[in-house]
């Protein structure tokens, strides 16, 4: 496997996790938003990933990558949650219905925080892998100078 393929895979992971962290931050920031431009409460969003081949079959054959095909991650969709909103009794809220209930976003802050920690750890792992590939490439260049 070339250093460039390793860097390509790691950078795709970094990019995907950055998108995921932005979506999670948006979910956390809107956990109590009851009114949106579309109408109704904020709808939780989630990122959908896909694994795509790094190269094509011809490149893999030339590189003698006959084992498992290398894949990189790509964001294919940002999915809006379709679950019903939480109903909370708050007659003083201006968005309350005739019975005093307010439709709140279906966001659990603890779950979003756990997902944020997982995304951060995945981002850190991809950073470490990218730095290791970069270090190996630099070492290979140093060997060539001697």
C-alpha positions as semicolon CSV with decimal commas, in nm:
position;residue;x (nm);y (nm);z (nm)
1;X;0,000;0,000;0,000
2;X;0,139;0,341;-0,089
3;X;0,177;0,624;0,159
4;X;-0,064;0,828;-0,049
5;X;-0,340;0,568;-0,017
6;X;-0,290;0,558;0,361
7;X;-0,309;0,937;0,376
8;X;-0,616;0,936;0,151
9;X;-0,796;0,689;0,377
10;X;-0,704;0,881;0,694
11;X;-0,799;1,218;0,547
12;X;-1,139;1,084;0,438
13;X;-1,195;0,968;0,796
14;X;-1,095;1,309;0,929
15;X;-1,335;1,483;0,693
16;X;-1,624;1,248;0,775
17;X;-1,576;1,281;1,150
18;X;-1,556;1,660;1,120
19;X;-1,897;1,660;0,949
20;X;-2,031;1,427;1,219
21;X;-1,902;1,652;1,499
22;X;-2,061;1,959;1,333
23;X;-2,398;1,780;1,309
24;X;-2,375;1,664;1,671
25;X;-2,289;2,018;1,783
26;X;-2,592;2,147;1,595
27;X;-2,811;1,886;1,767
28;X;-2,679;1,991;2,109
29;X;-2,721;2,361;2,034
30;X;-3,084;2,308;1,929
31;X;-3,187;2,065;2,205
32;X;-3,448;2,316;2,328
33;X;-3,547;2,482;1,999
34;X;-3,923;2,469;1,967
35;X;-3,964;2,686;1,658
36;X;-3,781;2,647;1,326
37;X;-3,826;2,813;0,984
38;X;-3,980;2,486;0,859
39;X;-4,229;2,497;1,147
40;X;-4,236;2,291;1,463
41;X;-3,945;2,184;1,680
42;X;-3,590;2,118;1,560
43;X;-3,545;1,768;1,419
44;X;-3,238;1,573;1,527
45;X;-2,992;1,499;1,246
46;X;-2,759;1,203;1,201
47;X;-2,476;1,144;0,952
48;X;-2,481;0,843;0,719
49;X;-2,142;0,706;0,611
50;X;-2,048;0,484;0,320
51;X;-1,731;0,284;0,251
52;X;-1,597;0,347;-0,100
53;X;-1,295;0,188;-0,269
54;X;-0,978;0,399;-0,263
55;X;-0,865;0,300;-0,613
56;X;-1,008;0,106;-0,900
57;X;-0,939;-0,262;-0,977
58;X;-0,666;-0,179;-1,229
59;X;-0,476;0,037;-0,978
60;X;-0,511;-0,234;-0,714
61;X;-0,374;-0,491;-0,959
62;X;-0,077;-0,270;-1,044
63;X;-0,011;-0,204;-0,675
64;X;-0,040;-0,579;-0,606
65;X;-0,318;-0,518;-0,351
66;X;-0,478;-0,857;-0,401
67;X;-0,606;-0,888;-0,047
68;X;-0,903;-0,704;0,090
69;X;-0,985;-0,396;-0,114
70;X;-0,897;-0,074;0,069
71;X;-1,187;0,157;0,139
72;X;-1,229;0,514;0,251
73;X;-1,525;0,668;0,426
74;X;-1,759;0,921;0,270
75;X;-2,060;1,111;0,402
76;X;-2,355;1,019;0,180
77;X;-2,644;1,179;0,368
78;X;-2,746;1,380;0,671
79;X;-3,065;1,212;0,785
80;X;-3,337;1,399;0,976
81;X;-3,502;1,208;1,259
82;X;-3,862;1,110;1,186
83;X;-3,964;1,030;1,544
84;X;-4,242;1,228;1,705
85;X;-4,130;1,522;1,919
86;X;-4,140;1,504;2,299
87;X;-4,445;1,669;2,451
88;X;-4,369;1,873;2,761
89;X;-4,623;2,049;2,981
90;X;-4,529;2,419;2,990
91;X;-4,833;2,647;2,966
92;X;-4,613;2,960;2,995
93;X;-4,423;2,882;2,673
94;X;-4,544;3,088;2,375
95;X;-4,533;2,772;2,157
96;X;-4,770;2,580;2,388
97;X;-5,090;2,439;2,242
98;X;-5,439;2,488;2,390
99;X;-5,370;2,218;2,653
100;X;-5,038;2,376;2,760
101;X;-4,811;2,119;2,593
102;X;-4,504;2,217;2,392
103;X;-4,348;2,000;2,121
104;X;-3,976;1,970;2,204
105;X;-3,696;1,822;1,992
106;X;-3,641;1,449;2,036
107;X;-3,278;1,500;2,147
108;X;-3,117;1,326;2,441
109;X;-2,818;1,536;2,548
110;X;-2,633;1,240;2,705
111;X;-2,660;1,033;2,387
112;X;-2,536;1,325;2,177
113;X;-2,241;1,378;2,414
114;X;-2,145;1,009;2,397
115;X;-2,162;1,028;2,016
116;X;-1,948;1,344;2,025
117;X;-1,682;1,166;2,235
118;X;-1,683;0,871;1,991
119;X;-1,647;1,107;1,693
120;X;-1,362;1,290;1,867
121;X;-1,180;0,964;1,938
122;X;-1,224;0,852;1,576
123;X;-1,090;1,188;1,461
124;X;-0,787;1,147;1,689
125;X;-0,726;0,793;1,562
126;X;-0,730;0,915;1,201
127;X;-0,492;1,198;1,294
128;X;-0,253;0,945;1,450
129;X;-0,270;0,720;1,142
130;X;-0,210;1,018;0,910
131;X;0,090;1,130;1,116
132;X;0,230;0,775;1,116
133;X;0,206;0,756;0,734
134;X;0,369;1,097;0,706
135;X;0,648;0,989;0,940
136;X;0,708;0,669;0,739
137;X;0,725;0,870;0,417
138;X;0,978;1,110;0,572
139;X;1,185;0,818;0,700
140;X;1,182;0,660;0,355
141;X;1,308;0,988;0,209
142;X;1,586;0,999;0,469
143;X;1,695;0,644;0,378
144;X;1,721;0,751;0,015
145;X;1,959;1,038;0,105
146;X;2,217;0,814;0,272
